[in-house]
Amino acid sequence: MLKLDILVLPVHPDDAELGCAGTVLKEIANGKKVGIVDLTRGELGTRGSAEIRDQEAAAAAKILGLAVRDNLSLPDGFFENTRDYQLKVIEVIRRYQPGIIITNAYHDRHPDHGRANELVESAAFLSGLRKIETSYNGQAQEAWRPKLVLHFIQDNYIKPDILVDVTDHWDKKIESVRAYGSQFFNPEWQDEPQTYISSPEFVQVVEARAREFGKSIGVKFAEGFTSRKILGVDSVFDLR
């Protein structure tokens, strides 16, 4: 069994790269095992296709150095926080037994983001109930609940509960984002329909947000996260 320290459960391929790739890279550099399981293949996106995005996600996974990358193939745009979909997410959580889960923002411009947050939060709690039975490869799974569920911040500004210094990993984060050539600014795709995120300015806005967060803690770049759980530290000297 591959046990992960961090499991990222974003709804679309590229959400994790935009929202938390710097943190993923930092924790992998610290010796942690990190995996991403995308909920959908992003098949409703204006540009590209599910197959192209599969290839881009695999390329980004190599850049990030992930222990695993998989996809639940839930229906893009039409999944709900229902029992059947909860069980699919529970099976993944129990398979990898992460200490921390990271998922989408609890509300955002794209309605899939908030619904994914609700689905993952529900599944993370229910995964700890032993009377909910699931199996993987024919073997019964043990109940498992992560210690913490964090939500990255996406298009809408949300005041973060914590900020992570990702300055040393910023360039590789952007490299992982640019692996999605069908989605973001790419001269090879200029004959395709243009979208909000395919403009040259979009990645600049992502950088501006990270610079703003970084300024708040005295570093160059930072990523922000929220939590429904009150967060604590062992010592006030751990705080910036």
MIROVO-862209 format. One record per residue: residue in three letters; x, y negated, z of N, C-alpha, C in turn. Coordinates in steps of 0.1 Angstrom, whole numbers, padded with zeros to 4 digits, always signed. Layout:
N
ALAXYZXYZXYZ/...
***
This chain:
240
MET+0008+0012+0000+0000+0000+0000+0009-0013+0000/LEU+0005-0022-0009+0012-0035-0009+0005-0044+0000/LYS+0012-0048+0011+0006-0057+0021+0012-0071+0018/LEU+0003-0081+0016+0007-0094+0013+0007-0103+0025/ASP+0016-0113+0025+0015-0123+0036+0005-0134+0032/ILE+0004-0137+0019-0006-0147+0014-0013-0141+0002/LEU-0026-0142+0002-0034-0138-0010-0041-0150-0014/VAL-0039-0155-0027-0046-0166-0032-0057-0161-0041/LEU-0069-0166-0038-0081-0161-0045-0088-0173-0052/PRO-0083-0178-0063-0089-0189-0070-0099-0184-0080/VAL-0108-0193-0084-0119-0188-0093-0114-0188-0108/HIS-0105-0197-0112-0101-0197-0126-0085-0195-0127/PRO-0080-0188-0137-0066-0188-0139-0062-0203-0141/ASP-0052-0207-0135-0045-0221-0134-0050-0229-0122/ASP-0061-0225-0115-0064-0232-0103-0053-0231-0092/ALA-0048-0219-0091-0037-0217-0080-0025-0225-0084/GLU-0021-0225-0097-0009-0232-0101-0011-0247-0098/LEU-0023-0253-0101-0025-0267-0099-0026-0270-0084/GLY-0032-0261-0076-0036-0264-0062-0025-0261-0052/CYS-0018-0250-0054-0009-0245-0043+0004-0238-0048/ALA+0007-0240-0061+0019-0233-0066+0032-0237-0058/GLY+0033-0249-0054+0045-0254-0047+0046-0246-0033/THR+0035-0245-0027+0034-0237-0014+0037-0223-0016/VAL+0032-0217-0027+0035-0203-0030+0050-0201-0033/LEU+0056-0210-0041+0070-0209-0043+0078-0210-0031/LYS+0074-0219-0022+0082-0222-0010+0081-0209-0001/GLU+0070-0203+0001+0069-0192+0009+0075-0179+0003/ILE+0075-0178-0010+0083-0167-0016+0097-0169-0014/ALA+0102-0181-0015+0116-0184-0012+0120-0181+0003/ASN+0110-0182+0011+0112-0179+0026+0111-0164+0028/GLY+0109-0156+0018+0108-0141+0020+0094-0136+0021/LYS+0084-0144+0019+0070-0139+0021+0066-0132+0008/LYS+0056-0123+0009+0050-0117-0003+0037-0124-0006/VAL+0036-0128-0018+0024-0136-0022+0018-0130-0035/GLY+0005-0129-0035-0002-0125-0047-0014-0134-0050/ILE-0018-0133-0063-0029-0141-0068-0039-0131-0074/VAL-0052-0132-0070-0062-0124-0077-0073-0134-0081/ASP-0073-0137-0094-0083-0147-0099-0096-0141-0100/LEU-0107-0148-0096-0120-0143-0096-0126-0141-0110/THR-0123-0150-0119-0128-0149-0133-0117-0151-0142/ARG-0120-0148-0155-0110-0150-0166-0111-0163-0172/GLY-0119-0172-0167-0121-0185-0173-0126-0185-0187/GLU-0134-0176-0190-0139-0174-0204-0148-0185-0209/LEU-0153-0193-0201-0162-0204-0206-0154-0217-0209/GLY-0141-0217-0207-0133-0229-0210-0134-0233-0224/THR-0134-0246-0226-0136-0251-0240-0125-0247-0249/ARG-0113-0246-0244-0101-0242-0252-0096-0228-0248/GLY-0090-0222-0258-0085-0208-0255-0095-0198-0254/SER-0092-0186-0249-0101-0175-0247-0097-0167-0235/ALA-0105-0158-0231-0101-0150-0219-0088-0143-0221/GLU-0086-0137-0234-0074-0130-0237-0062-0139-0236/ILE-0063-0151-0241-0052-0161-0241-0049-0165-0226/ARG-0059-0167-0219-0057-0171-0205-0051-0159-0197/ASP-0054-0147-0200-0048-0135-0194-0033-0136-0196/GLN-0029-0139-0208-0014-0139-0212-0008-0151-0205/GLU-0015-0162-0204-0009-0174-0197-0007-0171-0182/ALA-0017-0165-0176-0017-0161-0162-0005-0152-0159/ALA-0003-0142-0168+0009-0133-0166+0022-0141-0167/ALA+0023-0150-0176+0035-0158-0178+0037-0167-0165/ALA+0027-0173-0160+0028-0181-0148+0032-0172-0136/ALA+0027-0160-0136+0030-0151-0125+0045-0148-0124/LYS+0051-0147-0136+0066-0144-0137+0074-0156-0132/ILE+0069-0168-0136+0076-0181-0131+0075-0182-0116/LEU+0063-0178-0110+0062-0180-0096+0068-0169-0088/GLY+0071-0157-0094+0077-0146-0087+0067-0139-0078/LEU+0054-0137-0083+0044-0131-0075+0046-0116-0073/ALA+0042-0111-0062+0042-0097-0059+0031-0089-0067/VAL+0020-0096-0070+0009-0091-0078+0001-0102-0084/ARG-0004-0099-0096-0015-0108-0101-0025-0100-0107/ASP-0038-0102-0104-0049-0094-0109-0061-0103-0111/ASN-0071-0097-0117-0083-0105-0120-0096-0096-0117/LEU-0105-0102-0110-0118-0095-0107-0128-0095-0118/SER-0126-0104-0128-0135-0105-0140-0149-0107-0136/LEU-0151-0115-0126-0165-0120-0123-0169-0129-0134/PRO-0182-0131-0136-0187-0139-0147-0184-0154-0145/ASP-0176-0160-0153-0173-0174-0152-0185-0182-0153/GLY-0187-0191-0143-0199-0200-0144-0211-0194-0138/PHE-0212-0181-0137-0225-0175-0133-0224-0165-0121/PHE-0212-0164-0115-0212-0156-0102-0219-0164-0091/GLU-0223-0156-0081-0230-0162-0069-0224-0156-0057/ASN-0227-0162-0045-0223-0156-0033-0233-0146-0028/THR-0232-0134-0035-0242-0124-0033-0235-0111-0028/ARG-0242-0102-0023-0237-0090-0017-0227-0083-0026/ASP-0231-0081-0039-0223-0073-0048-0209-0080-0051/TYR-0210-0093-0052-0197-0100-0054-0189-0101-0041/GLN-0195-0102-0030-0188-0102-0017-0181-0089-0016/LEU-0187-0078-0019-0181-0065-0018-0168-0064-0027/LYS-0169-0070-0038-0157-0069-0047-0145-0077-0041/VAL-0148-0088-0035-0138-0096-0029-0133-0089-0016/ILE-0142-0084-0008-0138-0076+0004-0129-0065+0001/GLU-0131-0058-0010-0123-0047-0014-0108-0052-0017/VAL-0107-0063-0023-0094-0069-0026-0087-0073-0013/ILE-0094-0080-0004-0089-0084+0009-0084-0072+0017/ARG-0092-0062+0017-0088-0050+0025-0076-0042+0018/ARG-0075-0043+0005-0064-0036-0002-0051-0043+0001/TYR-0050-0056+0002-0038-0063+0004-0035-0068+0018/GLN-0046-0068+0027-0045-0071+0041-0036-0084+0043/PRO-0040-0095+0037-0032-0107+0039-0033-0114+0052/GLY-0023-0120+0057-0024-0128+0069-0031-0141+0067/ILE-0029-0147+0055-0035-0160+0051-0041-0158+0037/ILE-0053-0164+0035-0060-0165+0022-0060-0179+0018/ILE-0057-0182+0006-0059-0196+0000-0069-0195-0011/THR-0079-0204-0011-0089-0204-0022-0092-0219-0026/ASN-0103-0220-0034-0106-0233-0040-0112-0243-0029/ALA-0112-0255-0034-0118-0266-0025-0132-0263-0022/TYR-0137-0268-0010-0151-0265-0006-0161-0274-0014/HIS-0157-0284-0021-0165-0290-0031-0156-0297-0041/ASP-0161-0298-0054-0153-0304-0064-0161-0307-0076/ARG-0154-0313-0086-0160-0317-0099-0166-0305-0106/HIS-0159-0294-0106-0164-0282-0112-0172-0274-0102/PRO-0185-0271-0105-0193-0264-0094-0188-0250-0091/ASP-0180-0243-0100-0175-0230-0097-0165-0231-0085/HIS-0159-0242-0083-0149-0243-0072-0155-0242-0058/GLY-0166-0250-0056-0173-0249-0043-0179-0235-0041/ARG-0185-0230-0052-0191-0217-0050-0181-0206-0047/ALA-0169-0207-0053-0159-0197-0051-0154-0198-0036/ASN-0153-0210-0031-0150-0212-0017-0159-0205-0008/GLU-0172-0207-0010-0182-0201-0002-0182-0185-0003/LEU-0179-0180-0015-0179-0166-0017-0167-0160-0009/VAL-0155-0166-0011-0143-0161-0004-0144-0163+0011/GLU-0149-0174+0016-0151-0176+0030-0160-0165+0036/SER-0171-0162+0029-0180-0152+0034-0174-0138+0034/ALA-0167-0135+0023-0160-0122+0022-0149-0120+0032/ALA-0142-0131+0035-0131-0130+0044-0136-0126+0058/PHE-0148-0132+0062-0153-0128+0075-0159-0114+0075/LEU-0167-0111+0064-0173-0098+0064-0163-0087+0063/SER-0152-0090+0057-0141-0079+0055-0137-0074+0069/GLY-0139-0081+0079-0135-0077+0093-0145-0068+0100/LEU-0157-0066+0094-0167-0058+0100-0166-0043+0096/ARG-0163-0035+0105-0160-0021+0101-0172-0013+0096/LYS-0184-0018+0099-0196-0011+0094-0199-0014+0080/ILE-0192-0023+0074-0193-0025+0059-0182-0016+0053/GLU-0187-0006+0045-0178+0004+0040-0174+0001+0025/THR-0161+0002+0023-0156+0000+0009-0145+0010+0007/SER-0142+0012-0006-0131+0022-0009-0123+0017-0020/TYR-0111+0022-0022-0102+0019-0033-0095+0031-0037/ASN-0096+0035-0050-0090+0047-0055-0095+0059-0048/GLY-0108+0059-0044-0114+0070-0037-0111+0071-0022/GLN-0103+0062-0017-0100+0062-0003-0107+0052+0005/ALA-0113+0055+0016-0120+0046+0025-0110+0035+0030/GLN-0115+0023+0030-0106+0012+0034-0109+0008+0049/GLU-0099+0003+0056-0100-0002+0069-0105-0016+0069/ALA-0113-0020+0079-0117-0034+0081-0105-0043+0082/TRP-0105-0055+0077-0094-0064+0078-0099-0078+0077/ARG-0095-0087+0086-0099-0101+0085-0086-0109+0086/PRO-0084-0118+0076-0072-0127+0077-0072-0136+0089/LYS-0060-0141+0093-0060-0150+0104-0065-0164+0101/LEU-0063-0167+0088-0066-0181+0083-0070-0181+0069/VAL-0080-0189+0066-0084-0192+0052-0082-0207+0050/LEU-0074-0210+0040-0071-0224+0036-0077-0227+0022/HIS-0080-0240+0020-0086-0244+0007-0077-0255+0001/PHE-0072-0253-0011-0064-0263-0017-0073-0275-0022/ILE-0068-0286-0025-0075-0298-0029-0074-0299-0044/GLN-0085-0301-0051-0085-0301-0065-0088-0315-0071/ASP-0097-0316-0080-0100-0329-0087-0105-0340-0077/ASN-0115-0337-0069-0120-0347-0060-0111-0348-0048/TYR-0109-0361-0044-0101-0363-0032-0108-0358-0020/ILE-0101-0350-0012-0106-0346+0001-0094-0348+0011/LYS-0097-0354+0022-0087-0356+0032-0081-0343+0037/PRO-0068-0341+0036-0063-0328+0040-0062-0326+0055/ASP-0063-0314+0059-0060-0311+0073-0045-0308+0076/ILE-0038-0303+0066-0024-0301+0067-0018-0305+0053/LEU-0005-0309+0054+0003-0312+0042+0015-0303+0042/VAL+0019-0298+0031+0031-0289+0030+0041-0296+0021/ASP+0053-0298+0025+0064-0304+0017+0068-0294+0006/VAL+0066-0297-0006+0069-0288-0017+0079-0295-0027/THR+0087-0305-0022+0096-0312-0030+0106-0304-0037/ASP+0112-0294-0031+0122-0286-0037+0117-0276-0047/HIS+0104-0275-0048+0098-0265-0057+0088-0272-0067/TRP+0089-0285-0068+0080-0292-0077+0082-0289-0091/ASP+0094-0289-0096+0097-0287-0110+0092-0273-0115/LYS+0094-0263-0106+0089-0249-0110+0074-0249-0110/LYS+0068-0256-0100+0053-0256-0100+0048-0262-0113/ILE+0054-0273-0118+0049-0278-0131+0052-0269-0142/GLU+0063-0262-0142+0066-0252-0152+0055-0241-0152/SER+0050-0237-0140+0039-0227-0140+0026-0233-0145/VAL+0023-0245-0143+0011-0252-0148+0012-0252-0163/ARG+0024-0256-0169+0025-0257-0183+0025-0243-0190/ALA+0026-0232-0183+0024-0219-0189+0010-0218-0195/TYR+0001-0226-0190-0013-0226-0196-0014-0236-0208/GLY-0007-0233-0218-0006-0242-0230-0019-0244-0236/SER-0029-0235-0235-0042-0237-0241-0050-0247-0233/GLN-0047-0250-0220-0055-0258-0212-0050-0272-0210/PHE-0037-0274-0209-0032-0287-0206-0025-0293-0219/PHE-0020-0305-0218-0015-0311-0230-0004-0303-0236/ASN-0006-0300-0249+0003-0292-0257+0002-0296-0271/PRO+0012-0302-0278+0011-0306-0292+0006-0295-0301/GLU+0009-0282-0297+0005-0271-0306-0010-0269-0306/TRP-0017-0275-0296-0032-0273-0295-0039-0286-0299/GLN-0033-0296-0305-0039-0308-0308-0051-0308-0318/ASP-0051-0297-0326-0063-0296-0335-0075-0290-0328/GLU-0073-0285-0316-0084-0279-0308-0092-0290-0301/PRO-0104-0288-0296-0112-0298-0289-0104-0303-0277/GLN-0105-0316-0275-0098-0322-0264-0107-0322-0252/THR-0101-0320-0240-0109-0320-0227-0103-0329-0217/TYR-0110-0330-0206-0105-0338-0195-0092-0334-0190/ILE-0089-0321-0190-0076-0317-0184-0065-0315-0195/SER-0069-0317-0208-0059-0315-0219-0052-0328-0222/SER-0056-0339-0216-0049-0352-0219-0036-0353-0212/PRO-0026-0360-0218-0013-0361-0212-0013-0367-0198/GLU-0024-0375-0195-0025-0381-0182-0028-0372-0171/PHE-0035-0360-0174-0040-0352-0163-0029-0347-0154/VAL-0018-0341-0160-0007-0336-0151+0000-0348-0144/GLN-0001-0360-0150+0005-0372-0143-0004-0375-0130/VAL-0017-0372-0131-0026-0375-0120-0023-0364-0109/VAL-0020-0352-0113-0016-0341-0103-0004-0345-0096/GLU+0006-0351-0103+0018-0355-0097+0016-0367-0088/ALA+0007-0376-0092+0005-0388-0084-0002-0384-0071/ARG-0011-0374-0071-0017-0369-0059-0006-0363-0049/ALA+0003-0356-0055+0013-0349-0047+0023-0360-0041/ARG+0025-0370-0049+0034-0381-0044+0027-0388-0032/GLU+0014-0391-0034+0006-0397-0023+0006-0389-0011/PHE+0004-0376-0012+0004-0367+0000+0018-0367+0006/GLY+0028-0367-0003+0042-0366+0002+0046-0379+0010/LYS+0041-0390+0005+0044-0403+0012+0039-0403+0026/SER+0028-0396+0028+0021-0396+0041+0030-0389+0051/ILE+0039-0379+0047+0047-0372+0056+0062-0375+0054/GLY+0065-0385+0046+0079-0389+0044+0087-0380+0035/VAL+0080-0374+0025+0088-0365+0015+0083-0370+0001/LYS+0089-0364-0009+0086-0368-0023+0073-0362-0028/PHE+0071-0349-0026+0059-0342-0030+0053-0333-0019/ALA+0040-0333-0018+0034-0324-0009+0021-0319-0015/GLU+0016-0307-0010+0003-0302-0013-0006-0302-0001/GLY-0018-0305-0003-0028-0306+0009-0037-0295+0009/PHE-0041-0291+0021-0051-0280+0024-0061-0284+0034/THR-0073-0279+0033-0083-0280+0044-0086-0267+0050/SER-0092-0267+0062-0095-0255+0069-0108-0257+0077/ARG-0117-0247+0077-0129-0248+0085-0125-0245+0100/LYS-0114-0238+0102-0109-0235+0115-0100-0246+0120/ILE-0101-0250+0133-0092-0260+0139-0078-0253+0139/LEU-0068-0260+0134-0055-0255+0133-0046-0260+0146/GLY-0037-0251+0150-0029-0254+0161-0014-0251+0159/VAL-0006-0256+0167+0009-0254+0166+0014-0250+0180/ASP+0026-0244+0180+0032-0240+0192+0038-0251+0200/SER+0042-0261+0192+0049-0273+0199+0046-0285+0191/VAL+0044-0296+0198+0042-0309+0191+0055-0313+0183/PHE+0066-0307+0186+0078-0310+0178+0078-0303+0164/ASP+0068-0294+0162+0067-0289+0149+0060-0298+0139/LEU+0054-0309+0144+0047-0319+0136+0056-0330+0131/ARG+0053-0335+0119+0061-0346+0114+0056-0359+0119/
***
